[in-house]
Amino acid sequence: MPARREQRCPFQSAQRNGKDMSTLELDAVSKRYDDFYAAKRLSLEVGFGESVVFLGPSGCGKTTALRMIAGFVTPTEGRILLDGRDITGLSPRLRNMGMVFQNYALFPSMTIAENIAFGLRQRRESNQAIRQRVGQLLELIKLEGRGDSFCNELSGGQQQRVALARALAFKPQILLMDESLSALDLKLREEMQIELRRLQREMSITMIFVTHDQLEAMTLADRIVVMNGGEIQQVGAPPDLYGRPENEFVASFIGKNNLFWADVIEARGKTSTLRLSEQLTVKLELPLPVASGSRLAFGIRPERIRMTVASQVSGNDGLVGTLTDQQFLGNITHHFVLLGDGKTVLVETSGKEERVATGSSVVLHFDSDAIRILDQRSRA
């Protein structure tokens, strides 16, 4: 499906001459290397105090987008505006943006306080102003009293907080973070996600974060920008992307999903007879009318499916299959059901529900509002 052009963001914006202005705007920005587009016609508005996360697989263009915003990469086409001012060709050091890198990039020969003060000294701030600002930031990152320590004396999480404090020291207009938590172990990473989100909200920081981790994106973002193949696929709040994906890629990349392609054999109102394969035809109530003779893509989240032992079901509605495997994950259980056409469907239930024996014949049911239609096209 075609990439989407983003609407105006719902967050508070800066003002100039009495008019609302977004903090940052990407206006049809592209980066091309010969015939290859690393990023293609990216359009996005980011509001003051908003946390926006670029999410996608490796090579999707998210880091290229961040580096263009930072000024490290010059766009081939389009404009980048900061409070309405065109900064497309502006040097990175003049953009008033702080950046936290994946490897922290701290100076090992400097103390924690000296690392935090580095940008302030580059800007020739007074010693008194530097001491005051460094003290504030050490307290903010919960490392007060450790200013004279060296970075190699700190844990990974503490080093990450120092890198964040250094990026915030000169009060940047926008904070940029490129996979900045990926070097941490899982538990520490989750703790830092919560801590970073707290700081971002308390300080009303406009933050743009890049990650390939969907759970990290959902934790940190007011809005997520899903990218693939250099293009924006969809932009929205985490619940909107999860509940209302607009194409197959978003449906499969955000959370777990069961995706189907089907031929519409007969459609009467919202009830349609669908041929999922040569071996499998079902009658389903869909959330909206579809055309007979069309081809349909739809998704169903695993937690929206009800699974019943076949011997306890009368009638032939639903999908019939064999329960081939189960994974107990504590508060939830994953069930893998093999349909007659060879497709495996994932069903998610709470850990409290009665277990069904592996190998049982089961029937899968779901309400019409559990079905998300992703694509509809005429059959060739």
C-alpha positions in Angstrom: 0.0 0.0 0.0 1.2 3.6 -0.6 3.0 5.4 2.2 0.9 7.8 4.3 1.3 11.5 4.6 1.0 12.4 8.3 -1.7 14.8 9.6 -1.0 17.6 12.0 -0.1 16.3 15.4 -2.4 16.7 18.4 0.2 18.0 20.8 0.9 21.5 22.1 2.9 23.4 19.5 5.1 26.4 19.8 3.8 29.8 18.6 5.1 32.4 16.3 3.2 35.6 15.4 0.1 34.2 17.1 0.1 31.1 14.9 0.6 27.5 16.0 3.9 26.0 14.8 5.1 22.5 15.2 8.5 22.2 16.9 9.7 20.1 13.9 8.4 19.4 10.5 9.6 17.0 7.8 8.3 18.2 4.4 8.5 15.4 1.8 12.1 14.7 2.8 14.0 12.1 0.9 17.6 10.7 0.8 18.7 9.0 -2.3 22.0 7.2 -3.1 22.1 6.8 -6.9 18.9 4.9 -7.6 18.3 3.7 -4.0 16.1 5.6 -1.6 17.2 5.2 2.0 14.3 7.5 2.9 11.5 8.5 0.6 9.1 11.5 0.9 8.9 11.6 4.7 6.3 14.0 6.0 5.7 14.4 9.7 5.0 17.1 12.3 6.3 16.8 15.9 4.8 19.0 18.6 6.4 20.7 21.6 6.9 18.2 24.4 6.0 15.2 22.3 7.8 11.8 22.3 7.9 10.4 18.8 9.5 7.0 18.1 10.6 5.8 14.7 10.1 2.1 14.6 11.0 -0.5 11.9 13.3 -3.3 10.9 17.0 -2.9 10.1 17.5 -0.9 6.9 14.0 0.6 6.9 15.3 4.2 6.9 14.6 5.2 10.5 18.2 6.0 11.4 18.6 7.9 8.1 15.6 10.0 9.1 17.1 10.8 12.5 20.5 11.7 11.0 18.8 14.1 8.5 17.0 15.7 11.5 20.3 16.0 13.3 22.1 17.4 10.3 24.6 14.6 9.8 23.0 13.6 6.5 21.8 16.2 3.9 18.4 15.4 2.3 18.3 14.9 -1.5 14.8 16.4 -1.6 12.4 18.1 0.7 12.8 20.5 3.7 13.3 20.2 7.5 11.8 23.0 9.5 12.3 23.9 13.1 9.6 26.3 14.5 8.9 27.2 10.9 12.5 28.0 10.0 14.2 26.0 7.2 17.2 24.2 8.8 17.8 21.7 5.9 21.3 22.9 5.2 22.2 24.1 8.7 25.2 22.7 10.5 24.4 20.1 13.3 26.1 22.3 15.9 23.7 25.2 15.1 20.5 23.2 15.4 20.2 23.2 19.2 19.6 19.4 19.3 21.0 17.0 21.8 21.9 13.5 20.7 22.4 10.3 22.7 24.2 7.5 20.7 24.0 3.8 21.0 27.5 3.5 22.5 27.0 6.6 24.8 30.3 8.2 23.4 31.4 9.3 26.9 34.9 10.6 27.4 36.8 8.0 29.6 39.5 10.5 30.7 36.9 12.9 32.1 34.9 12.7 35.3 31.1 12.4 35.2 30.8 16.1 35.9 33.2 17.0 33.2 31.4 14.8 30.7 28.1 16.5 31.5 29.7 20.0 31.3 31.4 19.4 28.0 28.8 21.0 25.8 28.4 23.9 28.1 32.1 24.6 28.0 32.0 24.5 24.2 29.4 27.2 24.4 31.6 29.2 26.8 29.1 29.3 29.6 30.4 30.8 32.9 31.9 28.4 35.5 29.1 29.3 38.0 26.4 28.5 35.4 28.2 25.2 34.5 28.4 24.1 38.2 24.8 24.9 38.8 23.6 23.1 35.7 25.7 20.0 36.3 24.5 19.9 39.9 20.9 20.0 38.7 21.4 17.2 36.2 23.3 15.0 38.6 20.3 15.2 41.0 17.9 14.6 38.1 19.7 11.4 37.0 20.1 10.3 40.7 23.9 10.5 40.7 24.4 13.4 43.1 27.7 13.1 44.9 29.3 11.1 42.0 30.4 14.0 39.9 34.1 13.3 40.5 33.9 9.6 39.6 35.0 8.3 36.2 32.6 6.7 33.8 34.4 3.3 34.0 33.3 3.1 37.6 29.6 3.2 36.6 27.2 0.5 35.5 25.7 0.5 32.0 22.5 2.1 33.2 24.4 4.8 35.0 26.5 5.6 32.0 23.4 5.8 29.9 22.0 8.4 32.4 25.2 10.4 32.2 25.0 10.4 28.3 21.5 11.6 28.6 22.4 14.4 31.1 25.2 15.6 28.8 22.7 15.8 25.9 20.3 17.8 28.1 22.9 20.1 29.6 22.6 23.0 27.2 18.7 22.7 27.1 18.3 21.5 23.5 15.1 22.2 21.7 14.9 18.5 20.6 16.5 15.4 22.1 17.5 12.7 19.5 18.2 9.1 20.6 19.5 6.4 18.2 18.9 2.9 19.6 20.3 4.4 22.8 19.1 1.6 25.2 20.0 -1.4 23.0 23.4 -2.1 24.7 21.7 -2.7 28.1 20.5 -6.1 29.3 16.7 -6.7 29.2 15.9 -5.9 32.9 18.0 -2.7 32.9 16.7 -1.7 29.6 13.1 -1.9 30.8 14.0 0.1 33.9 15.7 2.8 31.7 12.6 3.0 29.4 10.5 3.9 32.4 13.1 6.3 33.8 13.5 8.0 30.4 9.8 8.4 29.9 9.5 10.0 33.4 12.3 12.5 32.6 10.8 13.3 29.2 7.4 14.1 30.7 8.7 16.0 33.8 10.9 18.2 31.7 8.5 18.5 28.7 11.3 17.4 26.4 10.6 17.0 22.7 12.1 13.6 22.0 12.6 11.6 18.8 13.8 8.1 19.5 14.8 5.3 17.0 14.3 1.6 17.8 13.5 -1.7 16.2 11.9 -3.0 19.4 8.1 -2.6 19.3 7.7 -2.9 23.1 10.3 -0.2 23.6 8.4 2.0 21.1 5.1 1.5 22.9 6.6 2.3 26.3 8.3 5.5 25.2 6.0 7.0 22.5 3.2 9.4 22.4 3.1 8.5 18.7 5.0 5.8 16.7 6.2 6.3 13.1 6.3 2.8 11.5 8.7 2.6 8.7 9.5 0.0 6.0 11.4 0.2 2.8 12.4 3.8 3.4 8.7 5.0 3.7 6.4 5.9 6.5 3.7 3.1 6.7 1.5 4.6 9.5 1.7 7.1 12.3 -0.3 7.0 15.4 -0.6 6.4 19.2 0.4 2.9 20.3 -3.2 1.7 20.9 -4.3 3.0 17.5 -1.5 1.2 15.7 -2.2 -2.0 17.6 -6.0 -1.9 17.2 -6.3 -0.3 13.8 -3.3 -1.2 11.6 -3.8 0.1 8.1 -1.8 -2.5 6.1 -0.3 -5.9 6.3 3.1 -4.7 7.4 1.9 -2.7 10.3 -0.5 -5.5 11.4 2.4 -8.0 11.4 5.1 -5.7 12.9 3.1 -4.3 15.8 2.3 -7.2 18.2 1.3 -10.7 17.1 -1.3 -11.2 14.4 -2.9 -13.9 12.3 -3.0 -12.7 8.7 -5.2 -14.2 6.1 -5.8 -13.8 2.4 -9.2 -15.0 1.1 -11.4 -14.9 -2.0 -14.9 -13.6 -1.3 -17.2 -16.2 -2.9 -20.5 -14.7 -1.7 -21.3 -11.6 0.2 -24.7 -10.8 1.8 -24.5 -7.7 4.0 -21.7 -8.3 6.5 -21.8 -12.1 6.3 -19.5 -13.5 3.6 -18.4 -16.9 2.4 -14.6 -16.8 2.2 -12.3 -19.3 0.5 -9.0 -19.2 2.4 -7.5 -22.0 0.2 -8.6 -24.8 -2.0 -9.0 -26.9 1.1 -10.8 -24.4 3.4 -13.9 -22.3 2.9 -15.6 -20.5 5.9 -18.6 -18.2 6.5 -17.7 -15.2 8.6 -19.4 -12.1 9.8 -17.1 -9.2 8.8 -17.0 -5.7 10.4 -18.0 -4.1 7.1 -19.5 -5.1 3.8 -17.2 -6.5 1.0 -17.8 -7.2 -2.7 -18.4 -10.6 -4.0 -15.5 -11.7 -6.3 -12.9 -9.5 -4.5 -9.8 -10.7 -2.7 -9.4 -9.8 0.9 -6.6 -9.5 3.4 -7.6 -9.4 7.1 -6.0 -9.9 10.5 -7.2 -11.3 13.8 -5.2 -10.7 17.1 -4.5 -13.9 19.0 -6.2 -12.7 22.2 -9.5 -12.0 20.3 -9.9 -15.7 19.3 -11.9 -18.2 21.4 -10.9 -21.8 21.3 -13.3 -24.7 22.1 -12.9 -28.5 21.9 -14.7 -29.5 18.7 -16.8 -32.2 20.5 -18.4 -29.4 22.6 -19.5 -27.3 19.6 -22.7 -27.7 17.6 -22.9 -26.4 14.0 -20.1 -25.7 11.5 -19.3 -22.0 12.1 -15.7 -21.1 12.9 -12.4 -22.4 11.9 -11.7 -26.1 12.7 -8.2 -27.3 13.3 -5.9 -29.4 15.5 -4.1 -28.1 18.6 -0.5 -29.0 17.8 1.5 -27.2 20.5 1.1 -25.0 23.6 3.5 -22.6 25.4 2.8 -21.6 29.0 4.2 -18.1 29.5 3.0 -17.4 33.1 0.1 -15.0 32.8 -0.8 -16.2 29.3 -0.6 -19.3 27.2 0.0 -19.5 23.5 -1.8 -22.2 21.6 -0.9 -23.2 18.0 -3.7 -24.6 15.9 -3.2 -26.2 12.5 -6.0 -25.6 10.0 -7.0 -27.9 7.2 -5.1 -25.9 4.6 -1.8 -26.2 6.5 -1.9 -22.7 8.1 -1.1 -22.4 11.8 -3.2 -19.9 13.9 -1.9 -18.5 17.1 -4.4 -18.3 20.0 -3.6 -16.5 23.2 -5.5 -17.2 26.5 -5.0 -16.2 30.1 -3.1 -18.6 32.2 -6.2 -19.2 34.3 -8.2 -20.8 31.6 -8.8 -24.5 31.5 -6.1 -26.2 29.4 -7.0 -28.2 26.3 -5.0 -31.3 25.6 -2.5 -31.1 22.8 -3.7 -33.0 19.8 -7.3 -32.1 20.4 -9.6 -31.1 17.5 -10.7 -27.5 18.2 -13.0 -24.8 16.8 -11.9 -21.2 16.7 -14.5 -18.4 17.0 -14.2 -14.6 17.0 -16.5 -11.6 16.9 -16.7 -9.5 13.7 -15.1 -6.6 15.5 -12.0 -8.7 16.1 -11.4 -8.8 12.3 -9.3 -6.0 10.9 -9.7 -5.7 7.1 -6.3 -4.6 5.7 -6.7 -4.8 1.9 -9.4 -5.4 -0.6 -8.8 -5.7 -4.3 -10.5 -7.2 -7.4 -9.4 -10.7 -8.4 -7.4 -10.8 -11.6 
